[in-house]
């Protein structure tokens, strides 16, 4: 990269529409759009729908790389005449705009699970390999956010190709990869020292507005199987699954077949360890018979098992689980109690 790009670029908001239209002409573009009362990551039909201000979208962009329902293969015929047709591998480049730093880090956690084990997941890998992430630094983190407790930042750059920082009438753009540089070809101008300082000041202000709820590096060693308080939190849990389905790093799925007269399709769909049937076996035995075992599994998996396997927890502190829980179970309080050894 040139010195100009290393120091950052400036993209005027008046130029944003033309840039997005150029991206749309070259492939699929996903970004935050207003969907009824909710801000959601949706494929853009035009630049006019893009919303790059306001709060973090309630749902993460995970579904665009790991769809909520995804065909694995179709089959036709019956008996010895069954013929299988694999799912189509995505070929279109996808640019995801307005990705918050916690969600970009979440894709790196999904990479751990789907790409760094013995048998990489081809469907996830195909989408991931054709995706570029354009981040938007958080100016005012949501009340449930705790990214700084797990090594993140409202303006973190992990996993991103570009990072935009809102400077009122323009964006400061940090170029973080060669692919990101190519996305900005012919767009924007060099950032001056004043713009660089303004971006840094806004990052610092966002960080200062957050509190470190717990020490994410200390928690894995303190998560204990026989901690007495698992049952206390489990008694409040409704097993609704909101925490899992809004989480940008949860990745458990079920596999089912849907039959037709001619054959059918095998597909996978999101699932969660908080559901009673998740571990129920064919003969009826369930190794996690109560919500106590299930909530212990969720916390232990994210903050102990994945940390031991990959060197980092399976949580990026987006806070969606905190904000969505209908009975106000706050994972920050759970982890504070674990860290302090409290009951």
N, C-alpha and C positions, 0 to 999 in steps of 0.2 A: 504494500500500500504506500501511497505517496504521503509525504509529510502533511499535506493538506487534509487528507482523509484521517490520518492518525490524530490530528488535532480536532477533528470533528467538522461536520458540515452544518449549514443552516438551510432549512426548508421553510419557505414562507407558507403560511396557511392558505394564501391565495393560490399557491401552486399545487396544493395537495390534491385537488380534484383531477387535474391533468395527469399527475403522477399515478393516481389510482386507475384512471382510465387506461393508461399505458400498461399497467400491470394486468388489467382485465383483458386486454387484447392479446396477452401472451399466455394466459392460463387462468386457473381458478383462484379467486381471491375470497378469503373469509375475513370477516371483521365484525365488531359489535354493531348491532342494529337494534332499533326499538321494535320489539315484538309484543304488541299489546302494552301491558304495564311493565314488562320485563326487558332488560337489555341482554341480548343473547348474541353469541357468535354464530353468524349465518353466512352462507355464500352470498356475495354481493352481486346484484344485477346491474348496479350503477354506483358511481361514487357518491351520489346524493344520499344514499341510505346509511353511509358510514357515520358512526358516532364515536368520536375520540375524546369526549370530555365526560365528566360525571364520575360516578362511582364504578368500582370494579363490577363486571357482569356477575350475576349470581351463579351462573354455570360456567365452568371452565371450557376451553376449546378442545378438551380431550376427545370428545366424540368425533372430531373430524379426522383423527388418526386411529382411534379405537372406537368404532361405531357402537352404539348401544345394542343394535342387532346387526349381525354380519354373517352373510352366507359363507359357508366353508366349501361346500360343493353341492351340486344337484345330482340326482340319479333318476334314471328312467328304466322301465321294464321291471321284471320280477324274476325270482329264482336264479337260475344260472345265466339268465339273459340281462342281468342288471348292468347298466353302463353308467359310469361316473364321469362328471364334467367338473373340473376344478373351478373355484371362484376366479373371476377375472382380476388380475393384478392391476391396480390403478397405474395409469401412465401419465396423467395430467399433473403438471406442477401446481402446487398449492402454496400461496403466500397467505399467512395468517397475520393480520394487522391488529395492533392494539393489544398484544399479549402482555399481561402483567408479569413481572419478574418471577413471582411465585409459580405461575403456570408454565413459564418456560423451564424453570428448574424441575417442574413435575414431569415434563417430557423426558428429561435426563433420567429421572427415576424409573419411568416406564421403559426406557432403553435398557436399564439394568436388568429388568425382569424379562423383557421380550427379546433382547438382542445379545445379551452377554452370558447367557447360560448355554448349555451344551447344544440344544436344538433351537436356533433362532426362529422367531415367528415370521414367516414370509409375508403375510398380509400386512402386519404392522410395519415390518421393515420396509416394504414397498412404499407405503404412504409416508413413512418417516423420511426415507431417502429422497423423496420428491417434494418435501415441505421446507419452507423458509419461514422464519419467525421474526417479525418486526415488533419489537417491544415498545411499551409506553410506560415510562416511569410514573409511579404513583405519587401524585401531589398531596393527597390526603388519604392515607390508608384507612380502610374501614375499621369500625370499632372492634371487630373480632380478630383482626389480623395479628399474627405473631411471628412473622417471617424472621425477625432478628433473633428469635429464640432458637432457631434451627439453622443458623448460619447464613441466612439470606438478608436481603435489603430491599426496600421499596424501589431502588434503582439498580438492582443486581443485573449483571450481564450474562450469567451462565446460560448457555443454550441458545442465545439470541444471535441473529445475524446483524440486526440494527437495533439501536435503542433511541427512541424519541423522547425528548424532555420538553414539555410545553412551556414556552416562554411568551405567552400571551398571543402575539400576532405571528409567531413563527415557532418552529421546533429546532432545538439543538439535536443533531443526529450523530450518535457515536457509531462508527463503522467497525463491526466486530468480526467480519469474515470476508473472504473473497467473494462469496455469493452475495453477501449484503452490498458490497461495493458495486457489483454488477446491477443490482436492483436500482441503484441510484445513478446509473450512467446518464449523464447529460442533465441531471436534475440537481438543484441546490447550488449553494456557493460555500466558500470556506468560512468557518466560524472564526470570529475574532476573540481576543482574550476576554473581552467583556461578556460575551455570550457563554464562553466556557465557565467563567466565574459564576454567572447567573444560574447555569445548569447545576453546578456543584452546590451552590447555596440552596437551591430548591431540593436537591437530594438530601442535604444535611438537615433541612427543616422537616422533611418527611420522616427521617430517622428519629429526630429529636421528639417527634410527636408520638413515638411508640415506646413501649416499655418492654424490657426483657422479662418474660414471665417465668422462665426456667432456663437451666443450663442444658441445652440439647446435647452437648458432648458428654455430660455426666449421667444422663438418664438411662442409656442402654444397660449399664452395669447395675442399675438400681431397680430395674423392672424385675420383680420376683413372682414366680409362679404361685406361691402360697400367701401373697399379700392379702390380709384379711378384708381390705376395703373393696375388693372386686365386687362382692355381693351388695355392698351399700350403693354403689353406682348402678349396678344391674337392676336393682329394685325399681329404679326410676325409669329405666330404658323401656320404650314402647316397641322396640324392634321394627321401627318404621322404615329404616334404611336410608333416611334422608342424608345422614352423614356420609354414607358410602357413595350414593349416587351423585352427590354434589362434589365429592372429593376429586381433585385432579390427578391423584396418584393411585387410587383404588383400581384394581385391575382384575378382580375375580370374575369368572364368568361360568355360566352353565352351557351345556351343549344339548340341543334338542333336534328332533326330526319333525318336519311338517309334511304330511303325506297328501298326495293327490291321486286321482285315478290313474295317472300315467307314471307316477313315481313320487318325487318329492325333493325336499331340500334339507340339508343338515346345516344348522346355523348355531352360532354362539350368541349369547346375550348377557348383559351385565347381571351379576348376582352379588350377594354380600354375605359375609360370615355372620352377620347379625340376624339372618333369617334362620328359623328353627330347622327348615328342611335342607339347608345348605350342606350339612354333613350327615343327614339321615341316610342310612344304607338300605339296600333292597329288602333285607330281612326285618327292617324296622329299628335296628340298633342305631343309636345316635351317640357318638363319643363326646358331643357337647350338648347335653340334654337340657341345660338351662341357660338363661341369659347371662349368668355369672361367667360360665366358660366362654361364651361368645364375646362378651365385652373384653374379657381378658385376652382373647385371641386377637381382637382388633388392635388393642393398644400394644400388645407384645410384638405382633407382626410388624407394625409400623416403626416402633421405637426400639426394638431389640433385635429381632431376627434379621430384618433387612439391613440394619446397621452393622450387625456382625458379618453378614454375607458380603455387603458391598462397601462398607466403610462410611455409610451415611444413612440417616433415617429415611423411611418412606413417607415423609411428610415435609411440606415446604411452607407450612404456616399461613396458608391463605385465609384461614378462619371461617370458611363456609360452614363447616360442621358446627362451630360455635353459634353462628348466627341462625342456622336453620333448625337446630334441635328444639322440638316442641316442648320438652320438659327441662330445658336449660341445663343440660349436661355440658360443662365447659371443659374441653380436653386440657386446657391450660391449668385449671385447678387440679385435675387428676394428676397431671405430670408434676405439678408443684408438690403435691402430697407425696408422690413417689420419690421425688428428689430429696425431700426433707425427712423421709421415713415416717411421715405422720399417718395416723389412722383416724 
